[in-house]
Amino acid sequence: MRSYPSDMTDAEWAAVRDRPPVPAWVNGKGEQPEGYCTGR
């Protein structure tokens, strides 16, 4: 299997596995997701 410099070790993956990224719009960055469209 090919490896890349950005590959995470098993220990690194275990530390972040249960912490999905927070969408940018939650922190006031970017636009709201399509589900919040007001139809304008």
Wavefront OBJ file of the C-alpha trace (Angstrom):
o trace
v 0.000 0.000 0.000
v 1.239 3.469 -0.844
v 1.843 5.951 1.971
v 1.664 9.739 1.902
v 3.191 12.419 4.173
v -0.333 13.368 5.266
v -1.188 9.826 6.421
v -2.196 9.607 10.079
v -0.838 6.998 12.452
v -3.253 4.727 14.302
v -2.641 6.747 17.486
v -3.372 10.064 15.720
v -6.538 8.658 14.174
v -7.721 7.283 17.549
v -7.382 10.767 19.071
v -9.674 12.417 16.493
v -11.893 9.565 15.303
v -14.905 10.562 17.427
v -14.568 14.304 16.777
v -16.078 15.137 13.393
v -15.147 18.562 12.011
v -17.456 21.480 12.772
v -18.919 22.991 9.582
v -17.631 26.529 8.916
v -21.149 27.995 8.943
v -21.569 26.989 12.612
v -18.782 29.423 13.512
v -20.190 32.219 11.354
v -17.898 31.567 8.398
v -19.212 30.883 4.947
v -22.837 30.476 3.996
v -25.514 28.397 5.666
v -26.170 24.902 4.336
v -28.825 24.329 1.715
v -31.281 23.080 4.354
v -31.527 26.631 5.680
v -32.433 28.156 2.341
v -35.269 30.660 2.668
v -36.247 30.343 -0.998
v -35.324 33.909 -1.902
l 1 2 3 4 5 6 7 8 9 10 11 12 13 14 15 16 17 18 19 20 21 22 23 24 25 26 27 28 29 30 31 32 33 34 35 36 37 38 39 40
